[in-house]
Amino acid sequence: MKLSQTGEGIIGVFWLVPLIGFVVGAWGHVAQQAWWGPLALSAAILSSVMIVLWWSSLNTSRAFFALLFNTIVLVVAIWQQRTLRRML
């Protein structure tokens, strides 16, 4: 299904949400803020869902590596959150 230019623009704005989440989450991690983990988890989950929903319209190799990146973010964020809970 081919989307109109307006539809593609709206979907493009939706893709900005996980991107901003990753950038702000990375900044929070570097600044050693406690909120970076949940933000990174949310961004990775949202990004993964969007990739799966629009898989047929994406470049498959790029989508695969984006899912790999999301998986790495999920593992690191979950591991970090569990480590923090053990320390408290």
Contacts in CASP RR format, 6 or more apart in sequence:
PFRMAT RR
TARGET T0000
AUTHOR 0000-0000-0000
METHOD contacts of the structure
MODEL  1
MKLSQTGEGIIGVFWLVPLIGFVVGAWGHVAQQAWWGPLALSAAILSSVM
IVLWWSSLNTSRAFFALLFNTIVLVVAIWQQRTLRRML
3 11 0 8 1.000
11 54 0 8 1.000
14 50 0 8 1.000
15 50 0 8 1.000
17 43 0 8 1.000
17 46 0 8 1.000
18 43 0 8 1.000
18 44 0 8 1.000
18 46 0 8 1.000
18 47 0 8 1.000
18 50 0 8 1.000
19 43 0 8 1.000
20 43 0 8 1.000
21 39 0 8 1.000
21 40 0 8 1.000
21 42 0 8 1.000
21 43 0 8 1.000
22 40 0 8 1.000
22 43 0 8 1.000
22 44 0 8 1.000
22 47 0 8 1.000
22 73 0 8 1.000
24 39 0 8 1.000
25 35 0 8 1.000
25 36 0 8 1.000
25 37 0 8 1.000
25 39 0 8 1.000
25 40 0 8 1.000
25 43 0 8 1.000
26 36 0 8 1.000
26 40 0 8 1.000
27 36 0 8 1.000
28 35 0 8 1.000
28 36 0 8 1.000
28 39 0 8 1.000
29 36 0 8 1.000
29 37 0 8 1.000
29 40 0 8 1.000
34 84 0 8 1.000
36 77 0 8 1.000
37 77 0 8 1.000
37 80 0 8 1.000
37 81 0 8 1.000
38 77 0 8 1.000
38 81 0 8 1.000
40 73 0 8 1.000
40 76 0 8 1.000
40 77 0 8 1.000
41 73 0 8 1.000
41 74 0 8 1.000
41 77 0 8 1.000
41 78 0 8 1.000
41 81 0 8 1.000
43 73 0 8 1.000
44 70 0 8 1.000
44 71 0 8 1.000
44 73 0 8 1.000
44 74 0 8 1.000
44 77 0 8 1.000
45 70 0 8 1.000
45 74 0 8 1.000
47 66 0 8 1.000
47 70 0 8 1.000
48 67 0 8 1.000
48 70 0 8 1.000
51 58 0 8 1.000
51 63 0 8 1.000
51 66 0 8 1.000
51 67 0 8 1.000
51 70 0 8 1.000
55 63 0 8 1.000
END
